[in-house]
Amino acid sequence: MEILIWLGAAVSLAGLVGLIWCIVTVWKARKAGLSDEAMRATMQKVVPINTAALFLSVIGLMMVVIGILLS
Protein backbone atom coordinates (compact mmCIF):
# COMPACT_ATOMS: atom_id res chain seq x y z
CA MET A 1 0.00 0.00 0.00
CA GLU A 2 3.03 2.24 0.02
CA ILE A 3 2.43 3.03 -3.64
CA LEU A 4 -1.06 4.33 -2.77
CA ILE A 5 0.44 6.69 -0.21
CA TRP A 6 2.98 8.08 -2.68
CA LEU A 7 0.37 8.31 -5.45
CA GLY A 8 -1.95 10.17 -3.09
CA ALA A 9 0.83 12.54 -2.10
CA ALA A 10 1.54 13.28 -5.77
CA VAL A 11 -2.15 13.90 -6.53
CA SER A 12 -2.45 16.13 -3.49
CA LEU A 13 0.66 18.04 -4.53
CA ALA A 14 -0.83 18.58 -8.00
CA GLY A 15 -3.92 20.03 -6.35
CA LEU A 16 -1.77 22.29 -4.20
CA VAL A 17 0.04 23.58 -7.30
CA GLY A 18 -3.35 24.35 -8.85
CA LEU A 19 -4.44 26.25 -5.75
CA ILE A 20 -1.23 28.28 -5.73
CA TRP A 21 -1.76 29.10 -9.42
CA CYS A 22 -5.28 30.35 -8.62
CA ILE A 23 -4.02 32.51 -5.76
CA VAL A 24 -1.26 34.05 -7.86
CA THR A 25 -3.60 34.70 -10.80
CA VAL A 26 -6.18 36.52 -8.67
CA TRP A 27 -3.48 38.39 -6.78
CA LYS A 28 -1.98 39.66 -10.03
CA ALA A 29 -5.42 40.68 -11.28
CA ARG A 30 -6.10 42.64 -8.09
CA LYS A 31 -2.71 44.38 -8.24
CA ALA A 32 -3.27 45.28 -11.91
CA GLY A 33 -6.29 47.36 -10.93
CA LEU A 34 -8.54 45.83 -13.55
CA SER A 35 -12.02 47.12 -14.22
CA ASP A 36 -14.99 45.38 -12.67
CA GLU A 37 -15.78 43.49 -15.89
CA ALA A 38 -12.20 42.33 -16.39
CA MET A 39 -11.98 41.21 -12.77
CA ARG A 40 -15.20 39.24 -13.17
CA ALA A 41 -13.87 37.56 -16.29
CA THR A 42 -10.67 36.62 -14.48
CA MET A 43 -12.60 35.25 -11.52
CA GLN A 44 -14.92 33.25 -13.79
CA LYS A 45 -11.87 31.66 -15.38
CA VAL A 46 -10.24 30.85 -12.04
CA VAL A 47 -13.22 29.42 -10.11
CA PRO A 48 -13.55 26.11 -12.02
CA ILE A 49 -9.79 25.53 -11.84
CA ASN A 50 -9.87 26.31 -8.12
CA THR A 51 -12.68 23.80 -7.60
CA ALA A 52 -10.82 21.12 -9.55
CA ALA A 53 -7.64 21.78 -7.58
CA LEU A 54 -9.50 21.45 -4.29
CA PHE A 55 -11.03 18.20 -5.55
CA LEU A 56 -7.59 16.86 -6.47
CA SER A 57 -6.21 17.77 -3.06
CA VAL A 58 -9.06 16.04 -1.26
CA ILE A 59 -8.80 12.90 -3.40
CA GLY A 60 -5.04 12.80 -2.85
CA LEU A 61 -5.40 13.14 0.90
CA MET A 62 -8.06 10.43 0.92
CA MET A 63 -5.69 8.15 -0.98
CA VAL A 64 -2.96 8.79 1.59
CA VAL A 65 -5.30 8.04 4.51
CA ILE A 66 -6.59 4.86 2.85
CA GLY A 67 -3.02 3.78 2.13
CA ILE A 68 -2.05 4.34 5.75
CA LEU A 69 -5.09 2.47 7.05
CA LEU A 70 -4.48 -0.50 4.77
CA SER A 71 -0.78 -0.85 5.59
C-alpha positions in Angstrom: 0.0 0.0 0.0 3.0 2.2 0.0 2.4 3.0 -3.6 -1.1 4.3 -2.8 0.4 6.7 -0.2 3.0 8.1 -2.7 0.4 8.3 -5.4 -2.0 10.2 -3.1 0.8 12.5 -2.1 1.5 13.3 -5.8 -2.2 13.9 -6.5 -2.5 16.1 -3.5 0.7 18.0 -4.5 -0.8 18.6 -8.0 -3.9 20.0 -6.3 -1.8 22.3 -4.2 0.0 23.6 -7.3 -3.4 24.4 -8.8 -4.4 26.3 -5.8 -1.2 28.3 -5.7 -1.8 29.1 -9.4 -5.3 30.4 -8.6 -4.0 32.5 -5.8 -1.3 34.0 -7.9 -3.6 34.7 -10.8 -6.2 36.5 -8.7 -3.5 38.4 -6.8 -2.0 39.7 -10.0 -5.4 40.7 -11.3 -6.1 42.6 -8.1 -2.7 44.4 -8.2 -3.3 45.3 -11.9 -6.3 47.4 -10.9 -8.5 45.8 -13.6 -12.0 47.1 -14.2 -15.0 45.4 -12.7 -15.8 43.5 -15.9 -12.2 42.3 -16.4 -12.0 41.2 -12.8 -15.2 39.2 -13.2 -13.9 37.6 -16.3 -10.7 36.6 -14.5 -12.6 35.2 -11.5 -14.9 33.3 -13.8 -11.9 31.7 -15.4 -10.2 30.8 -12.0 -13.2 29.4 -10.1 -13.5 26.1 -12.0 -9.8 25.5 -11.8 -9.9 26.3 -8.1 -12.7 23.8 -7.6 -10.8 21.1 -9.5 -7.6 21.8 -7.6 -9.5 21.5 -4.3 -11.0 18.2 -5.5 -7.6 16.9 -6.5 -6.2 17.8 -3.1 -9.1 16.0 -1.3 -8.8 12.9 -3.4 -5.0 12.8 -2.8 -5.4 13.1 0.9 -8.1 10.4 0.9 -5.7 8.2 -1.0 -3.0 8.8 1.6 -5.3 8.0 4.5 -6.6 4.9 2.9 -3.0 3.8 2.1 -2.0 4.3 5.8 -5.1 2.5 7.1 -4.5 -0.5 4.8 -0.8 -0.9 5.6 
